[in-house]
């Protein structure tokens, strides 16, 4: 069991269980509206707790390292979307338009917080810089990701003023309120990691179940073949390896020392599942979201596996250099 948890994120297993439940358990029409309401309430609570947990001083402190933070933001919100546009166009004939659009959605998401910081710690990287980078990426992503989605995926997303109103009310407003209250409530929240983890997991699982069950009711899954998933997995692994290699070799050319180079690699190559799912739930209809998040779930698991391997190799390198 320990070996399994070492390589497979238990959260991914929970999401797969929600996906399976959404495929197999029929949700009566009368119950669909209450489930949708619960899912949307969960989004508000989720981003409110995000605001409470992120110390404002970390965001401000991270802005001082302009070279590192600017490079990671450029990779996350410029390079990645350009790759996403090209890949979604190239992969559409192989994996279908729905999954290809999911690849594009993956490309516009911010970096993960917990994953990149934990792996940076293992790799002997600059932990404060990693915390700042992940924090800034997600704060900027509150605005950048919805705008990129509306610009690049307007045909499938909730568009116009109604879409921006949903983003403001369900994402930005709860986050800002949480930030305002963080000075007083933040320390208490940050000291109860199990509670916040439980809130995150339950809210995101309900969102995914709601999306998958809606897709099942509309017959969306008949368009997805198992061969498409195998092809998607192979291209996701190639994408992760390619971006990781590019960032690693670009680090010295940007003048980054080894500890910051590790942050650049691990922060720039990762995408946030915890932020991506609730953002998607606001920006897309439930049935559309179900197929869009398949590439994100797959990439999340792959980035954990490859990230763990890279972090251990970098830690050995640091130990060898020290000796």
Buried (B, 14 or more C-beta within 10 A) or exposed (E): EEEEEEEBBEBBEBBBEBBEBBBEEEBEEEEBEEBBEBBBEBBBBBBBBBBBBBBBEBBEBBEEBEEBBEBBBEBBBEBBBEBBBEBBEEBBEBBBBBBBBBBBBBBBBBBBBEBBBBBBBBBBBBBBBBBBBBBBBBBBBBEBBBEBBBEBBEEBBBBEEEBBEBBEBBBBBBBBBBBEBBEEBBEEBBEEEEEBEEBBBBBBBBBBBBBBBBBBBBEBBEEBEEEBBEBBBEBBBEBBEEBBEBBBEBBEEBEBEBBBBBBBBBBBBBBBBBBBBBBBBBBBBBBBBBBBBBBBBBBBBBBBBBBBEBBEEBBEBBEEEEE
